[in-house]
Amino acid sequence: MSRVRTLATLGTALVALCTPIAALADPLTATGKWSANTDGSAPVPPMGWSSWNAFNSDVDEEKVLASAQALIDTKLRDIGYRYVNIDDGWWLKRRQPDGRLLIRTSHFPSAATGADTSFRPFTDRLHAMGLKVGIYSDIGRNTCGQIYTPDFKNQPEGSVAEREVGLYGHVDQDIALFFAEWNFDFLKVDGCGARGLPVDAPRVKSGLYRALTPLVDMQSLGGTDIAGIRRLYEQVHTALHTHAGDRPYVYSLCLGGAGDVRAWGKDVGNTSRTSDDIQPVWPRMLTNLDTVTHRALYAHPGSWNDPDMLFVGTGDFDAGHSAEARSHFALWAMLNAPLIIGYDLRKLTPDLLAIFGNADIVALNQDAVGNQAVLAYDSSEVQTFVKTLADGSKGVALFNRTASPAKAVLTAEQLKMLPTADVRLKDLWTKKEQSFRKEIAVTLAPHETLIFRATGTRRLPGGLYLSEQTGRVNPATDGVVVPQPDPTIYQSITPWTGTRGGGEHPQYGGWGGAEADRAPYGKLLRVAGTDFDTGIGVLANSRLEVRNQGYARFAAKVGINDSGQPRSGTTVFEVWGDGRLLAKSRPMGFGEAAVPLEAKVVGVRIVELVARGSGAAANAWTPQPAIWADATLYK
């Protein structure tokens, strides 16, 4: 009994450690509010171009303006590519003693406006071209390029203090400069400065930079100050709200999947990086892809998952690798990733333009309802992604991860359509159309992705399954007690370390979170031996927020998934509407058949689904998997 009490106490302490401060009071209390971020302006994933992949820190005004002009000349701007973002390398120094950031005018000559250099002539010019403009900073004192890039060009100059160009200690001052004075529209905030300068770092010991006690340990959540790093990013959020005024803006969090950002990034920024940097190699693309594929419920209009910029046009995705380039682009579009081109657009070829400019595929990414694609079939070889679009049709992608041809079957059931009626497919690459009933077999070339828009007869005529409307479901509290890296993420060799050390381990601590059409940990939905192909799987001690627009009734079958454990307590399922309890199940235990749970939701704005654990499950390291099977909103 003493050992049990000790484990329970430790479990409670870990909950406190890994839970954002704002949620500690009572994370299961229904609030009647939507808690995912809606500030800024990202109703659809942002699209545009960034300097980093093309030029690293060797960026200048001529290169940026040429890329901006290319967006116009190629008409990419007209289908949504509007953001032109300057990444690291633009600054000269932080002037002392007033702390104002100065621009490297040798590279940005229009900024030479006197003692107080200014990007305003530059942003005015791009705005006049019908574009929006982004800028880069870091949450620490120093940037990623300063800390980690050996051949970093355009290093900030001067004293130690003058080289501290990051936001740390200057958040309000810098955000006012970027938005109120220089009139930027987009801000990317890296996190290297909050993790890369401990006292024993070589560049600290040499006197190049000051030490900053790391808030983030990429390999250890226990060694990470989760509340501290979140507070820093929230300070930027507050400053943006203050200094951007009523102008639209995008706030891009770039913490690389560390610091338990999987739980709070969606509540703070407009996009949130789920992984370390992408590289122009196929295995690294798989790594970044995998950090997003199980996270559909964590992306919404206003807060998107970000697996990093597009490397289409370079390395394994260049003109000689058309299958890989098309797959990279199609998958990012299906998963509602920001479509930020990282290629030198001055070298754009017709073949690459045909990829970036495929308006049918861009439309899947920019669909107004904002549903990230859900895995309808998942394996290490072939994956099938399906997303529900605003007009009721479906985007579908069949992806061959391997270097060998692969056979695959797409079924009407995977699309949640009737197998007895025609399903029509339009190939979004070739524009050819075909139809099938029940299922259709395809052959995928190595690394190929076939992508379609599908229409047919829905098997559920009077409503929508919740798993079809992922953009309306927010895991406000997902029940994860001890966040762990997802072992299903492909462990590629990182180009910056090669095979030195012990190997690559994913930082993204999203394993066990809420999933659409899956139980936690990627398990199939199965309660007391009965399989379900649709529903929401989440851990006990969780609360889901659901935006309701015109639906009258909620219905589900609730129970403990068969991937749970016997004698691990019970879970009560509750349905709330705008903060009022509407329906409640009896306590459900492992091995009990799922029971129906319904509630009238006419006029309700926010439906909340609470799974409340008790007994042994309440203090478990891994709470029981609570299943909202066949969860549906009916008209």
C-alpha distance (Angstrom), angle and dihedral (degrees) to the residues before:
residue distance angle dihedral
M1 . . .
S2 3.80 . .
R3 3.83 90.1 .
V4 3.81 91.2 49.2
R5 3.82 91.4 51.6
T6 3.79 90.5 48.6
L7 3.80 92.2 52.0
A8 3.78 91.2 46.7
T9 3.79 90.9 51.5
L10 3.79 91.1 48.0
G11 3.79 90.7 48.7
T12 3.80 90.5 52.4
A13 3.81 90.5 49.5
L14 3.78 91.1 50.7
V15 3.79 90.5 51.1
A16 3.79 88.6 54.8
L17 3.80 91.4 47.2
C18 3.79 96.2 49.5
T19 3.81 99.9 37.5
P20 3.81 121.3 87.9
I21 3.81 112.7 -109.7
A22 3.79 93.5 -118.2
A23 3.80 90.0 59.3
L24 3.81 97.8 49.0
A25 3.81 95.6 86.9
D26 3.82 95.8 69.0
P27 3.80 115.9 -36.6
L28 3.82 93.5 -173.2
T29 3.80 96.1 55.6
A30 3.80 110.2 113.3
T31 3.79 110.4 -122.0
G32 3.79 103.0 -179.9
K33 3.81 87.6 -130.1
W34 3.79 137.5 108.0
S35 3.81 107.2 -120.0
A36 3.83 102.0 -174.2
N37 3.79 113.7 101.1
T38 3.80 118.9 -80.2
D39 3.82 98.6 162.9
G40 3.77 119.1 106.4
S41 3.78 120.8 28.7
A42 3.79 117.6 -73.9
P43 3.81 107.4 121.7
V44 3.81 85.4 150.0
P45 3.82 127.6 20.8
P46 3.81 111.5 -74.8
M47 3.82 117.4 -107.4
G48 3.77 130.8 -161.5
W49 3.80 143.8 84.0
S50 3.82 135.2 -58.7
S51 3.79 129.9 -161.3
W52 3.82 98.5 -139.5
N53 3.82 105.3 80.8
A54 3.80 91.7 42.3
F55 3.80 101.7 41.1
N56 3.80 108.6 8.7
S57 3.82 105.3 -153.4
D58 3.82 93.2 -27.8
V59 3.80 91.1 96.5
D60 3.79 127.9 144.6
E61 3.78 141.5 167.9
E62 3.78 95.6 -98.4
K63 3.80 93.3 54.6
V64 3.80 93.1 46.6
L65 3.81 94.4 47.4
A66 3.81 91.1 47.7
S67 3.80 89.8 52.9
A68 3.79 90.8 47.9
Q69 3.79 91.1 50.9
A70 3.79 89.6 49.6
L71 3.80 90.3 57.0
I72 3.79 88.0 56.5
D73 3.80 98.8 41.4
T74 3.80 92.8 49.5
K75 3.83 91.7 44.3
L76 3.81 89.9 -123.7
R77 3.78 87.0 129.0
D78 3.80 89.0 60.4
I79 3.82 93.3 60.3
G80 3.79 94.6 47.9
Y81 3.82 111.4 -74.6
R82 3.79 95.9 128.5
Y83 3.82 108.2 136.4
V84 3.81 119.4 88.7
N85 3.81 106.8 -170.5
I86 3.81 129.3 -165.5
D87 3.79 110.7 -151.9
D88 3.82 129.1 -169.0
G89 3.82 120.0 -28.4
W90 3.83 103.1 54.7
W91 3.79 100.0 104.6
L92 3.77 132.5 85.1
K93 3.81 100.1 -168.7
R94 3.81 146.8 -54.9
R95 3.80 105.6 -91.1
Q96 3.79 117.6 -128.3
P97 2.95 136.7 -101.9
D98 3.83 97.6 6.6
G99 3.83 95.3 45.2
R100 3.80 96.9 -133.4
L101 3.81 114.9 156.4
L102 3.79 114.6 -120.6
I103 3.81 123.9 -152.6
R104 3.80 124.2 -130.5
T105 3.80 95.9 -110.9
S106 3.82 93.0 -174.6
H107 3.82 85.0 70.7
F108 3.81 98.5 30.2
P109 3.81 103.7 36.9
S110 3.80 95.0 173.1
A111 3.83 87.1 65.6
A112 3.84 91.0 67.1
T113 3.78 94.0 104.2
G114 3.80 97.2 139.4
A115 3.79 132.9 -76.9
D116 3.81 89.9 -27.4
T117 3.82 102.0 58.0
S118 3.79 113.5 -150.5
F119 3.79 138.5 -161.8
R120 3.80 90.0 -157.4
P121 3.83 96.0 101.8
F122 3.81 88.1 49.7
T123 3.82 96.1 48.7
D124 3.82 91.0 43.4
R125 3.79 89.5 55.5
L126 3.79 93.7 50.1
H127 3.79 92.3 45.0
A128 3.81 88.4 53.0
M129 3.83 87.1 56.3
G130 3.80 89.9 58.3
L131 3.80 93.5 -104.4
K132 3.80 137.0 120.0
V133 3.79 124.6 -131.3
G134 3.81 133.7 -137.6
I135 3.79 135.2 -164.4
Y136 3.80 135.3 -164.1
S137 3.80 135.6 -129.9
D138 3.81 140.9 151.6
I139 3.80 130.8 -119.0
G140 3.83 90.4 -130.6
R141 3.80 131.2 57.9
N142 3.81 93.8 -90.6
T143 3.78 135.0 36.9
C144 3.80 134.1 -114.6
G145 3.77 91.1 -107.1
Q146 3.79 92.0 53.5
I147 3.79 93.8 48.7
Y148 3.80 105.2 34.8
T149 3.82 110.9 19.5
P150 3.84 112.1 88.0
D151 3.83 94.9 -167.2
F152 3.80 95.0 39.3
K153 3.81 109.7 163.4
N154 3.80 123.6 -152.0
Q155 3.79 94.7 25.4
P156 3.81 113.7 -171.1
E157 3.77 108.9 -98.3
G158 3.80 138.6 -138.3
S159 3.78 134.0 35.4
V160 3.80 125.8 -6.0
A161 3.82 89.9 -93.4
E162 3.82 92.7 46.7
R163 3.80 90.5 53.1
E164 3.82 91.2 55.0
V165 3.80 96.6 96.9
G166 3.84 97.5 152.4
L167 3.79 125.6 105.6
Y168 3.81 98.0 -106.0
G169 3.82 107.4 121.8
H170 3.83 91.3 0.6
V171 3.80 104.2 64.7
D172 3.78 99.1 125.1
Q173 3.81 93.6 38.7
D174 3.81 94.6 50.1
I175 3.81 96.9 42.7
A176 3.81 90.0 50.6
L177 3.81 88.3 50.8
F178 3.82 94.4 47.8
F179 3.79 97.7 45.0
A180 3.80 112.3 18.2
E181 3.83 95.9 39.1
W182 3.81 107.8 21.9
N183 3.83 95.2 33.2
F184 3.81 100.2 -135.7
D185 3.83 120.7 169.3
F186 3.82 103.3 -159.2
L187 3.81 133.5 42.7
K188 3.80 126.3 -167.8
V189 3.81 113.6 -165.3
D190 3.80 116.9 -164.6
G191 3.81 123.3 -159.3
C192 3.81 104.3 -146.8
G193 3.79 94.4 105.1
A194 3.79 90.6 60.1
R195 3.81 93.4 56.3
G196 3.79 111.2 22.8
L197 3.82 105.9 66.1
P198 3.81 112.1 65.1
V199 3.79 116.4 154.9
D200 3.80 92.1 -95.9
A201 3.82 95.5 51.4
P202 3.84 109.9 123.2
R203 3.79 93.3 -124.8
V204 3.79 91.0 50.9
K205 3.80 93.1 47.9
S206 3.80 89.7 49.8
G207 3.82 90.6 54.9
L208 3.80 94.5 -116.2
Y209 3.83 94.1 119.6
R210 3.79 137.9 12.6
A211 3.77 119.3 -108.2
L212 3.79 118.0 -105.8
T213 3.80 115.0 -169.0
P214 3.81 103.0 -115.6
L215 3.79 115.5 -108.9
V216 3.80 91.4 -173.1
D217 3.79 131.2 53.6
M218 3.80 107.5 -170.5
Q219 3.82 91.3 -153.3
S220 3.80 100.6 38.5
L221 3.78 131.1 51.0
G222 3.79 88.3 -176.2
G223 3.78 88.0 59.7
T224 3.80 92.8 47.5
D225 3.79 126.2 92.6
I226 3.80 94.0 -137.7
A227 3.79 95.4 176.3
G228 3.82 90.9 46.1
I229 3.79 96.4 52.2
R230 3.78 91.2 44.1
R231 3.82 90.4 52.4
L232 3.80 91.1 55.0
Y233 3.80 92.2 52.7
E234 3.81 90.3 44.7
Q235 3.81 89.2 54.7
V236 3.79 88.1 59.0
H237 3.81 90.1 48.1
T238 3.81 90.2 53.7
A239 3.80 93.0 46.4
L240 3.81 91.3 50.1
H241 3.77 90.6 51.2
T242 3.81 88.3 51.9
H243 3.79 102.8 42.1
A244 3.80 104.6 31.6
G245 3.79 88.1 62.7
D246 3.78 112.9 -166.9
R247 3.80 92.8 -28.8
P248 3.81 117.8 115.9
Y249 3.80 115.0 -107.6
V250 3.80 140.3 170.6
Y251 3.80 122.5 -136.1
S252 3.82 112.9 -159.0
L253 3.83 117.6 -164.7
C254 3.80 113.2 -154.1
L255 3.81 106.8 -175.2
G256 3.80 94.0 134.7
G257 3.81 96.0 -122.4
A258 3.81 92.6 -62.0
G259 3.82 131.1 119.0
D260 3.83 93.2 45.5
V261 3.80 86.8 -74.7
R262 3.81 86.8 153.1
A263 3.82 87.6 77.2
W264 3.81 101.4 42.7
G265 3.81 109.5 18.8
K266 3.80 91.5 87.5
D267 3.81 89.6 56.3
V268 3.82 95.6 51.7
G269 3.81 110.9 34.7
N270 3.79 143.2 30.8
T271 3.81 93.9 -120.2
S272 3.79 128.9 17.2
R273 3.80 125.8 -163.6
T274 3.78 113.1 -125.7
S275 3.79 98.0 -169.5
D276 3.76 147.4 26.3
D277 3.81 116.7 -87.1
I278 3.78 121.4 -48.7
Q279 3.82 118.4 -127.0
P280 3.83 130.7 -160.5
V281 3.79 93.8 -99.2
W282 3.80 126.9 101.5
P283 3.84 97.9 -124.8
R284 3.80 92.1 51.3
M285 3.82 90.3 51.5
L286 3.82 87.9 54.5
T287 3.81 90.2 52.9
N288 3.78 93.4 52.2
L289 3.80 92.0 43.1
D290 3.80 92.2 53.0
T291 3.81 93.0 55.1
V292 3.81 88.1 65.5
T293 3.80 107.2 34.6
H294 3.82 96.6 82.5
R295 3.82 93.8 40.6
A296 3.83 102.9 76.2
L297 3.81 92.9 125.3
Y298 3.82 91.2 55.2
A299 3.82 94.5 62.7
H300 3.79 125.4 77.4
P301 3.78 141.6 151.5
G302 3.80 100.8 -66.0
S303 3.83 96.8 23.2
W304 3.81 120.6 54.2
N305 3.80 135.6 179.0
D306 3.81 110.7 -114.5
P307 3.84 120.6 -157.4
D308 3.86 88.9 179.2
M309 3.78 135.0 -94.5
L310 3.80 128.1 -37.5
F311 3.80 116.8 -93.1
V312 3.81 93.5 -170.1
G313 3.81 107.6 144.8
T314 3.81 98.0 32.5
G315 3.83 136.6 84.5
D316 3.78 112.9 -31.1
F317 3.82 88.5 5.5
D318 3.81 99.0 51.3
A319 3.80 128.7 117.9
G320 3.81 90.4 -78.3
H321 3.82 91.6 57.7
S322 3.79 103.4 53.6
A323 3.83 95.5 156.1
E324 3.80 91.6 53.4
A325 3.82 93.3 44.4
R326 3.80 92.0 50.5
S327 3.80 92.5 46.6
H328 3.81 92.5 50.4
F329 3.80 91.4 51.0
A330 3.82 96.8 41.9
L331 3.82 93.6 49.0
W332 3.81 93.3 48.7
A333 3.81 88.7 50.3
M334 3.81 93.8 49.8
L335 3.80 92.8 47.8
N336 3.82 93.4 51.6
A337 3.79 91.4 -118.1
P338 3.80 116.5 162.3
L339 3.81 106.1 -91.2
I340 3.79 98.1 -135.2
I341 3.81 112.1 161.8
G342 3.80 114.4 -138.9
Y343 3.82 97.6 -174.5
D344 3.82 128.0 109.1
L345 3.79 96.2 -105.4
R346 3.79 91.1 -161.0
K347 3.82 85.7 75.4
L348 3.81 96.8 45.1
T349 3.82 113.6 147.2
P350 3.82 126.8 -156.9
D351 3.81 90.3 -109.2
L352 3.81 92.9 53.6
L353 3.79 90.9 44.2
A354 3.81 88.5 54.3
I355 3.81 88.1 58.7
F356 3.80 99.3 44.4
G357 3.81 91.0 38.8
N358 3.82 98.6 49.7
A359 3.80 96.3 126.7
D360 3.81 93.8 -169.9
I361 3.81 92.0 58.3
V362 3.80 93.1 41.3
A363 3.82 87.0 53.9
L364 3.82 90.2 60.5
N365 3.80 89.1 55.7
Q366 3.79 93.9 44.5
D367 3.81 97.4 44.4
A368 3.79 107.9 141.5
V369 3.82 98.2 -130.1
G370 3.82 90.5 62.3
N371 3.81 102.9 -142.9
Q372 3.81 113.7 163.6
A373 3.78 112.4 -140.8
V374 3.81 117.5 -93.5
L375 3.79 125.2 -141.8
A376 3.79 106.5 -107.3
Y377 3.80 91.3 174.1
D378 3.80 125.4 16.8
S379 3.80 131.4 -170.8
S380 3.78 138.9 133.2
E381 3.81 89.1 -101.6
V382 3.80 110.5 35.3
Q383 3.79 129.8 19.4
T384 3.80 129.6 -173.1
F385 3.80 119.0 -154.3
V386 3.81 123.8 -166.9
K387 3.78 128.5 -175.1
T388 3.80 128.9 -177.7
L389 3.80 114.3 -130.9
A390 3.79 130.5 -149.8
D391 3.82 93.6 -101.8
G392 3.82 92.4 51.7
S393 3.79 95.8 -103.5
K394 3.80 121.9 119.6
G395 3.75 135.1 -121.4
V396 3.82 110.4 -142.5
A397 3.79 130.7 -171.0
L398 3.81 126.4 -178.3
F399 3.80 109.1 -164.3
N400 3.80 128.9 -164.7
R401 3.82 107.2 -156.0
T402 3.80 93.5 -175.5
A403 3.81 136.8 82.2
S404 3.83 91.0 -123.4
P405 3.82 130.4 74.1
A406 3.79 113.0 -91.8
K407 3.78 134.6 -161.5
A408 3.80 118.3 -138.5
V409 3.78 139.1 175.5
L410 3.79 125.9 -144.8
T411 3.81 114.8 -158.3
A412 3.76 132.4 -161.0
E413 3.81 88.0 -127.6
Q414 3.81 90.5 60.3
L415 3.80 86.9 57.2
K416 3.83 91.4 46.0
M417 3.80 88.4 -119.2
L418 3.81 130.9 130.6
P419 3.82 111.7 -87.7
T420 3.81 90.5 -150.6
A421 3.82 94.6 60.9
D422 3.79 131.1 66.0
V423 3.80 117.1 -85.2
R424 3.80 111.1 -159.0
L425 3.81 120.8 -151.4
K426 3.79 127.6 -163.9
D427 3.80 113.4 -164.8
L428 3.80 105.0 -135.4
W429 3.81 93.2 -154.5
T430 3.81 101.2 45.7
K431 3.85 97.1 21.8
K432 3.81 88.7 -135.4
E433 3.81 118.2 143.2
Q434 3.79 132.3 -145.2
S435 3.78 138.7 158.7
F436 3.79 138.0 -143.9
R437 3.77 142.8 177.0
K438 3.80 124.7 -135.4
E439 3.82 96.2 -11.5
I440 3.77 145.6 -11.4
A441 3.81 129.7 -149.5
V442 3.80 121.5 -139.2
T443 3.79 136.1 178.4
L444 3.78 117.0 -135.3
A445 3.78 120.4 -153.9
P446 3.82 117.2 -135.9
H447 3.83 109.8 -63.4
E448 3.81 90.6 -4.2
T449 3.79 126.3 147.9
L450 3.78 119.3 -161.1
I451 3.78 110.2 -157.7
F452 3.81 126.6 -168.0
R453 3.76 144.6 169.5
A454 3.81 106.8 -131.2
T455 3.79 129.4 -159.9
G456 3.77 129.0 -179.5
T457 3.80 145.0 117.6
R458 3.77 113.3 -46.7
R459 3.79 114.2 -128.7
L460 3.84 88.7 -142.5
P461 3.81 104.8 55.9
G462 3.81 101.5 177.3
G463 3.78 105.0 47.6
L464 3.78 149.2 -8.3
Y465 3.76 130.2 -85.4
L466 3.80 110.7 -123.2
S467 3.79 89.3 -124.7
E468 3.82 87.8 62.5
Q469 3.80 92.3 57.1
T470 3.78 102.9 48.6
G471 3.80 91.3 153.3
R472 3.82 89.2 66.5
V473 3.82 96.5 49.9
N474 3.80 120.7 79.3
P475 3.82 123.5 -176.1
A476 3.80 95.9 -141.2
T477 3.81 87.5 174.7
D478 3.80 116.9 10.2
G479 3.80 100.9 -174.2
V480 3.81 95.9 -117.6
V481 3.82 106.3 149.1
V482 3.81 100.7 -179.0
P483 3.82 111.7 20.8
Q484 3.77 112.1 -138.6
P485 3.82 134.5 -174.5
D486 3.79 113.2 -94.0
P487 3.84 107.2 -108.9
T488 3.81 90.9 -157.7
I489 3.81 91.5 69.3
Y490 3.81 109.9 107.5
Q491 3.80 108.3 -108.2
S492 3.78 102.7 -139.2
I493 3.79 125.6 -177.4
T494 3.79 105.8 -99.7
P495 3.81 111.2 -127.7
W496 3.81 91.7 -139.9
T497 3.83 94.8 58.8
G498 3.81 105.0 22.0
T499 3.80 111.2 -168.2
R500 3.79 95.1 -30.1
G501 3.79 116.0 123.2
G502 3.78 125.3 11.1
G503 3.77 102.2 -46.5
E504 3.78 140.3 -89.7
H505 3.80 120.9 -54.9
P506 3.82 123.0 -174.9
Q507 3.79 114.1 -112.4
Y508 3.77 95.3 -160.4
G509 3.81 106.8 109.8
G510 3.78 97.5 -160.3
W511 3.79 100.8 116.4
G512 3.78 111.2 131.4
G513 3.80 98.4 17.3
A514 3.79 126.6 135.3
E515 3.81 115.8 -62.2
A516 3.78 138.3 -172.3
D517 3.82 115.5 -122.2
R518 3.81 90.4 -4.5
A519 3.77 137.2 81.1
P520 3.81 117.1 -122.0
Y521 3.80 115.4 -69.6
G522 3.81 90.0 31.1
K523 3.81 94.3 -73.6
L524 3.79 122.2 151.0
L525 3.80 118.1 -99.7
R526 3.80 104.4 -101.7
V527 3.81 127.7 149.3
A528 3.82 120.7 -175.4
G529 3.80 90.9 -21.0
T530 3.82 95.4 -49.0
D531 3.80 115.6 119.3
F532 3.80 123.4 -143.7
D533 3.79 124.1 -168.4
T534 3.79 95.7 -163.0
G535 3.78 136.0 43.4
I536 3.77 143.7 80.2
G537 3.79 120.7 -74.7
V538 3.79 118.5 -159.1
L539 3.79 137.6 149.2
A540 3.79 123.0 -97.2
N541 3.81 115.2 -93.0
S542 3.78 90.2 47.8
R543 3.79 137.1 129.1
L544 3.80 124.4 -158.0
E545 3.80 122.5 -164.0
V546 3.82 116.2 -149.3
R547 3.78 124.0 -169.0
N548 3.78 108.4 -137.2
Q549 3.79 118.4 -156.1
G550 3.78 112.7 179.8
Y551 3.79 100.0 -31.5
A552 3.79 120.7 135.9
R553 3.80 106.8 -164.8
F554 3.79 138.2 31.2
A555 3.80 120.4 -155.6
A556 3.80 135.5 174.2
K557 3.77 143.0 149.9
V558 3.79 110.3 -120.1
G559 3.77 133.3 -159.5
I560 3.80 147.6 113.5
N561 3.79 115.4 -66.5
D562 3.79 117.7 -117.6
S563 3.82 88.3 -118.2
G564 3.83 87.0 72.0
Q565 3.79 127.7 88.2
P566 3.83 133.6 -101.1
R567 3.81 118.8 -114.4
S568 3.81 92.9 21.6
G569 3.78 99.3 124.9
T570 3.78 129.9 -97.2
T571 3.78 136.5 -76.4
V572 3.79 128.4 -142.3
F573 3.81 117.1 -152.9
E574 3.82 117.9 -147.1
V575 3.80 133.2 -173.9
W576 3.79 117.0 -154.1
G577 3.79 130.0 -174.5
D578 3.82 120.3 -158.7
G579 3.81 89.2 -26.0
R580 3.84 97.2 -45.1
L581 3.81 123.8 112.4
L582 3.82 108.4 -116.6
A583 3.80 104.3 169.4
K584 3.79 140.1 -1.1
S585 3.80 135.3 -169.1
R586 3.77 128.0 -140.3
P587 3.81 115.1 -101.8
M588 3.81 106.8 -70.9
G589 3.79 123.5 -149.6
F590 3.76 135.7 -168.3
G591 3.82 114.1 -74.5
E592 3.82 95.3 21.6
A593 3.79 117.7 126.1
A594 3.80 115.9 -105.7
V595 3.81 113.7 -96.4
P596 3.82 128.8 -149.1
L597 3.81 118.0 -103.7
E598 3.80 120.4 -174.6
A599 3.79 138.0 171.9
K600 3.80 137.3 179.0
V601 3.80 109.4 -118.3
V602 3.80 102.4 176.6
G603 3.78 108.0 151.4
V604 3.81 93.0 3.5
R605 3.81 114.3 136.8
I606 3.81 100.3 -169.9
V607 3.80 122.2 30.3
E608 3.80 113.2 -166.0
L609 3.79 123.5 -159.2
V610 3.80 112.4 -158.2
A611 3.81 124.2 -171.7
R612 3.80 106.6 -168.4
G613 3.81 117.0 -166.3
S614 3.78 124.4 -154.4
G615 3.78 139.2 179.4
A616 3.80 117.4 17.0
A617 3.81 92.3 -9.4
A618 3.80 92.9 59.2
N619 3.82 92.7 70.3
A620 3.79 98.9 29.2
W621 3.78 121.4 128.2
T622 3.80 85.8 -131.9
P623 3.82 112.7 30.4
Q624 3.77 119.5 -147.7
P625 3.82 116.0 -80.7
A626 3.81 105.8 -105.9
I627 3.80 113.8 -154.8
W628 3.81 128.0 -154.4
A629 3.81 93.4 -168.7
D630 3.82 119.0 -167.5
A631 3.82 87.7 2.9
T632 3.80 105.4 -176.0
L633 3.78 142.3 170.6
Y634 3.80 111.5 -147.0
K635 3.78 127.9 -159.1
